[in-house]
């Protein structure tokens, strides 16, 4: 993936996370984690959170919306998780 494409995608991702930040602590936690951890560590945390939501059998509309957002963010992190993104921005 070209550096400029990765940077553009990362900028979109960060903007999405900032929008989510207004919706709850999960986005805040992800933003803080990105300051200190490689993307693959943060992605692991997201998948663990999804497993917890499933285990807790939270079936409210809000929990479902959170699952969709977290899966979307995790997929983006995995797609952009190259060394180029981690060290090139």
Buried (B, 14 or more C-beta within 10 A) or exposed (E): EEEEEBBEBBEEBEEBBEEBBEEEEBBBBBBEBBEEBBBEEBBBBBBEBBEEBEEEEEEEEEBEEBBEBBEBBBEBBEEBBEEBBBEEE
